[in-house]
Amino acid sequence: MSYLCYRISTQPEMAEIVMAFLGEMPFDSFEEQPEGLNAYIPEKLHDPSVDGQVGILAEQFGFEFQKEHIPYKNWNEVWESQFQPIKVGNFVGIRANFHPPFEKTEYDIVINPEMAFGTGHHATTHMMMQLMENIPFRGKTVLDYGCGTGILAILAHKLGAIEIDAVDIEAPAVRNTRENMERNQTQFHIMEGDLKVVPPKIYQTILANINRNVILESLKTLHQMTDPGNVLLLSGILETDEHIIKQALLTQGFLPFETLRRGKWIAIKTYRRY
């Protein structure tokens, strides 16, 4: 599969906001750069309307962009030259298979992200793993909604979850999740689609690192997929949307909140109250 790369020139503090808006389009991965942001879209999903939408954002946020064709065969070379291992405290280390394991970390995860989102480098994934450190997973049922690379489902398995479902609407993410699952010698059920393809059952912990619009559209269904006292972790949320998300959570019966902040992003741990 070939990709188109939109090379966006903007200030670092603005790049995260632009990324949030682009995440609502068919872009499936992002790469932050000192001079801005690279956004990747599968060539088969591209149509002229994407250029128009990016152009509107460029006018709104004052950035410039250039479009470049990226053959899929070149991606691994680019990724291997740029991917750096990362630690989330002493809790978990995320690395490629050509990096040595971290010393003094509880859990080791090997990820080949290809074009899927979710390596721990971005604030949203990093905060999800921070929140997971203080949640009991042993013996629990877990849903990873918007699994990306599968990194959160992999970590849930390592933490002792007994039944894990992972779902993503993007076929490349589903394929990459399966590869990373096997790479880490973990096991869980992987599905392609939205919440409609997820089995009708109750999950004791739901992990949702997605975006504001999908969260708002999904909260009622996520509430139905939990019992009182069960945990919902949310990320992919800009600070500017915090009030909207928390009000929607309250309306759907989720309380109380623990909020992490990293850059302009937040992650929320909440429980179904009733």
C-alpha positions, 0 to 999 in steps of 0.5 A: 500500500502506498501513502501520501504524506502531508508535510505541515510546517507549523509551531510545535504547540500548534502541531498537536491541535492540527493533529487532532483535527486531521485525526477526524479525516482518513489520516492513519498515522502522524509523525511530529517533527521539529518544524511541524508535523507529517500526516500520512493517509493511504493513497486509496483513501485519498480524494480531492476533498482531503486537500480541501479540508486540509486547506481550510485548516491551513487557513484557520491555523496559519500553516503551510503544507506540501504533499508527497507520495510515499511508496509503502516499501520505503516505510520500514526504512524510514521508521527504523531510522527514526524510531527511538525506544521509550519508557513510561517510568519504570513501568513499561519500556517500548522498543523495536526488535532491533533495540535491547530491552530497557533495564529496570522496567517491569514490562517489555513491549516490542512494537513495529508500528508500520503506519498505525498509530500508538507507540507510546511516543505520543502523549495520549498513548503515554498517559493511557499506559500511566493510568493502566499502571494503577489499575488491577487487570489480573482476571479482568475482561478488557476492550481496547477500542481503537487499538492502533498498534495493539500496544494497550491490549498487549500491556493488558495481557501482560498485566494479567487480563484473562479476556481481551478484545481489540477493535479498530476501524482501519485494516492496517491497524488490525493487521499491525495489531495481530503482528505485534500480538504475536511478536510479544507472545500475547493472545487476544481477539482482534476485530476490524470495524466499530463497536457494532462488531464487538460481541454483546458482553460486559467489560470490566475495563475499557481502553479508548484512545481515540478522539473527541467525536468518536468518544462522544458518539460512543459513550452511550454504547460504552456505558451499556458494555460495562457494569457499575464500578467498571473502569473506562480510560479515555484519551485522544482528548485536547484540553480545550475539549475537557469540559465537553467530555466530562459533561458527557460522561456525567450525563451517561453515568460515569464518575468520578474522574482522575485526569492526567495532562501532558502537553495540550492533551488529557487522559481520563480515568472514570467509573460507571456509577450507575 
